[in-house]
């Protein structure tokens, strides 16, 4: 099984890029891991938020296949503790799929088509975070869950 993070748009803040690089390398010690970036939509000045979500959604769906477990990171998704997330991840590893793809949408969220295709909705918090900040927060949690699964002393509970 592989894990992928599908994110929308470039990371513009250096500290987020640095942090995601650190956690990506740590994650790769446990499992094959890749990050894919859906290019930003251009010429959005005259587009509604719905039109932007639709265009982003079309691009997101091109990265996904039927062999993927598709998980959107969404503020209205299910909240889990670290232990619950690591248990979910461990069960997902046993499924006959090739990848788990965690998807971070753009600033307007996801299109209806992306919601329909997803298998799971996961929330990091009831707080709302920028789509760029979610990258770093999620990767730390993914790394933490992998250390729990492997019995490594990173998470304390």
C-alpha positions as CSV (number, residue, x, y, z in Angstrom):
1,X,0.0,0.0,0.0
2,X,1.1,3.5,-0.7
3,X,-0.1,6.8,0.7
4,X,-0.5,10.0,-1.3
5,X,-1.4,13.6,-0.4
6,X,-3.2,15.4,-3.2
7,X,-3.1,19.2,-2.6
8,X,-4.5,22.1,-4.5
9,X,-2.1,24.9,-5.4
10,X,1.5,25.7,-4.6
11,X,2.7,26.1,-1.1
12,X,3.6,29.8,-0.8
13,X,5.0,29.9,2.8
14,X,8.5,28.8,3.3
15,X,7.9,27.5,6.8
16,X,5.1,25.3,5.5
17,X,7.3,23.9,2.7
18,X,10.1,23.2,5.2
19,X,7.7,21.5,7.6
20,X,6.0,19.4,5.0
21,X,9.4,18.3,3.7
22,X,10.5,17.2,7.2
23,X,7.4,15.2,7.8
24,X,7.3,13.7,4.3
25,X,10.8,12.3,4.8
26,X,9.8,10.9,8.2
27,X,6.7,9.3,6.7
28,X,8.7,7.7,3.9
29,X,10.7,5.7,6.5
30,X,7.5,3.8,7.2
31,X,5.6,3.7,3.9
32,X,5.9,4.8,0.2
33,X,4.6,8.3,0.2
34,X,4.1,11.0,-2.5
35,X,2.7,14.5,-2.7
36,X,0.8,15.6,-5.8
37,X,-0.1,19.2,-6.4
38,X,-3.1,20.2,-8.6
39,X,-2.1,23.4,-10.4
40,X,-4.0,26.6,-9.3
41,X,-6.8,27.6,-11.5
42,X,-6.1,30.7,-13.5
43,X,-8.2,33.7,-14.3
44,X,-10.5,33.3,-11.3
45,X,-11.4,37.0,-11.0
46,X,-14.7,36.7,-12.8
47,X,-15.5,33.2,-11.4
48,X,-17.9,32.4,-8.6
49,X,-16.6,30.2,-5.8
50,X,-18.9,27.4,-7.1
51,X,-17.2,27.7,-10.6
52,X,-13.8,27.6,-9.0
53,X,-14.7,24.4,-7.0
54,X,-16.0,22.7,-10.1
55,X,-12.9,23.5,-12.1
56,X,-10.6,22.3,-9.2
57,X,-12.8,19.2,-8.8
58,X,-12.3,18.2,-12.4
59,X,-8.5,18.5,-11.9
60,X,-8.6,16.6,-8.6
61,X,-10.6,13.7,-10.1
62,X,-8.0,13.2,-12.8
63,X,-5.5,12.1,-10.2
64,X,-7.7,9.5,-8.7
65,X,-8.4,5.9,-9.7
66,X,-10.8,3.1,-8.6
67,X,-7.9,1.4,-6.7
68,X,-7.6,4.3,-4.3
69,X,-9.1,4.9,-0.9
70,X,-10.1,8.5,-1.3
71,X,-10.2,10.6,1.9
72,X,-11.0,14.3,1.8
73,X,-9.8,16.5,4.6
74,X,-12.8,18.6,5.3
75,X,-13.9,20.7,8.3
76,X,-17.2,18.9,8.3
77,X,-15.6,15.4,8.2
78,X,-15.3,12.9,11.0
79,X,-13.0,13.8,13.9
80,X,-10.7,11.1,15.2
81,X,-8.2,11.0,18.0
82,X,-4.6,10.0,17.0
83,X,-5.3,6.4,18.3
84,X,-8.5,6.2,16.3
85,X,-6.9,7.5,13.2
86,X,-4.0,5.0,13.5
87,X,-6.5,2.2,14.0
88,X,-8.4,3.3,10.9
89,X,-5.2,3.5,8.9
90,X,-4.1,0.1,10.0
91,X,-7.4,-1.4,8.8
92,X,-7.2,0.5,5.5
93,X,-3.7,-1.0,4.9
94,X,-5.4,-4.5,4.8
95,X,-7.9,-3.5,2.1
96,X,-7.2,-4.7,-1.5
97,X,-6.4,-1.2,-2.7
98,X,-3.2,0.3,-4.0
99,X,-3.2,3.7,-2.4
100,X,-4.8,5.8,0.2
101,X,-5.1,9.3,-1.2
102,X,-5.7,12.2,1.3
103,X,-7.1,15.2,-0.5
104,X,-6.8,18.9,0.5
105,X,-9.0,21.2,-1.5
106,X,-8.6,24.8,-2.3
107,X,-9.8,27.8,-0.3
108,X,-13.4,27.2,-1.4
109,X,-13.6,23.5,-0.5
110,X,-14.6,20.7,-2.8
111,X,-17.1,20.3,-5.6
112,X,-20.0,18.0,-5.3
113,X,-18.4,15.5,-7.7
114,X,-15.4,15.2,-5.4
115,X,-17.6,14.6,-2.4
116,X,-19.5,11.9,-4.3
117,X,-16.2,10.1,-5.2
118,X,-14.7,10.1,-1.8
119,X,-14.8,7.1,0.6
120,X,-14.2,9.1,3.8
121,X,-14.2,12.6,5.1
122,X,-11.8,13.4,7.8
123,X,-11.6,16.6,9.9
124,X,-8.5,17.7,11.7
125,X,-10.5,20.0,14.0
126,X,-13.7,21.9,14.3
127,X,-11.5,25.0,13.7
128,X,-11.1,26.2,10.2
129,X,-7.5,26.2,8.9
130,X,-6.1,27.6,5.6
131,X,-5.7,24.9,3.0
132,X,-1.9,25.5,3.2
133,X,-1.7,25.1,6.9
134,X,-3.7,21.8,6.7
135,X,-0.8,20.4,4.7
136,X,1.6,20.6,7.6
137,X,-0.9,19.7,10.4
138,X,-2.1,16.6,8.5
139,X,1.4,15.4,7.7
140,X,2.4,15.6,11.3
141,X,-0.7,13.6,12.3
142,X,0.0,11.0,9.6
143,X,3.5,10.6,10.8
144,X,2.3,10.4,14.4
145,X,-0.3,7.7,13.4
146,X,2.5,5.7,11.7
147,X,4.7,5.8,14.8
148,X,1.7,4.5,16.8
149,X,1.2,1.6,14.4
150,X,4.9,0.8,14.5
151,X,5.3,1.1,18.3
152,X,7.7,4.0,18.1
153,X,8.0,6.4,21.0
154,X,6.8,9.6,19.3
155,X,3.2,9.7,20.5
156,X,2.5,9.9,24.3
157,X,-0.9,8.9,25.7
